[in-house]
Amino acid sequence: MLPIIAALLSEGLSLTANAAIQKGSEWIKEKTGIDLSTATLKPEDILALKKWETENERSEEHTSELQS
């Protein structure tokens, strides 16, 4: 799994990399539909993961604002 983590980090997908480490690649697949067990990420996978990260970052920011 280390090569895919390195690939995610090199693409700027640190939220996804952290989620994969903490929750596993199966959880990522359930949430995004993207299988991280493949050897490489296709450009459309990277784009979809960036979109997922952006949506989740906004959700976290909104939740934090509501709790303050």
C-alpha positions in Angstrom: 0.0 0.0 0.0 3.0 2.3 0.4 3.4 3.0 -3.3 -0.2 4.2 -3.6 0.2 6.4 -0.5 3.3 8.0 -2.1 1.4 8.5 -5.4 -1.5 10.2 -3.5 0.9 12.5 -1.7 2.7 13.4 -4.9 -0.6 14.4 -6.4 -1.4 16.6 -3.4 -4.1 14.3 -2.1 -3.0 14.3 1.5 -6.6 14.0 2.9 -7.1 10.8 0.8 -3.7 9.4 1.8 -4.5 10.0 5.5 -7.9 8.4 5.1 -6.3 5.4 3.3 -3.8 4.9 6.1 -6.3 5.3 8.9 -9.4 3.7 7.4 -8.1 1.6 4.6 -8.3 1.5 0.9 -11.6 -0.4 1.0 -13.2 2.6 2.8 -11.9 4.9 0.1 -13.4 2.7 -2.5 -16.8 2.7 -0.7 -16.8 6.5 -0.5 -15.3 7.4 -3.9 -15.7 4.3 -6.1 -11.9 4.4 -6.8 -9.9 1.3 -6.2 -6.6 2.2 -4.6 -5.3 -1.4 -5.0 -4.4 -0.8 -8.6 -0.8 -0.1 -9.5 -1.4 3.4 -10.8 -4.0 6.1 -10.6 -5.6 7.3 -13.9 -5.9 11.0 -14.5 -9.7 10.7 -14.0 -9.2 8.9 -10.7 -7.0 11.8 -9.5 -9.6 14.3 -10.6 -12.4 12.4 -8.8 -10.3 12.1 -5.6 -9.5 15.9 -5.7 -13.2 16.6 -6.0 -14.0 14.3 -3.1 -11.3 15.9 -1.0 -12.7 19.4 -1.7 -16.2 18.4 -0.8 -15.0 16.8 2.4 -12.9 19.7 3.4 -15.9 22.0 3.0 -18.0 19.7 5.1 -15.4 19.7 7.8 -15.1 23.5 7.7 -18.9 23.9 7.9 -19.1 21.4 10.8 -16.4 23.3 12.7 -18.2 26.6 12.2 -21.4 25.1 13.5 -19.7 23.8 16.6 -18.0 27.1 17.5 
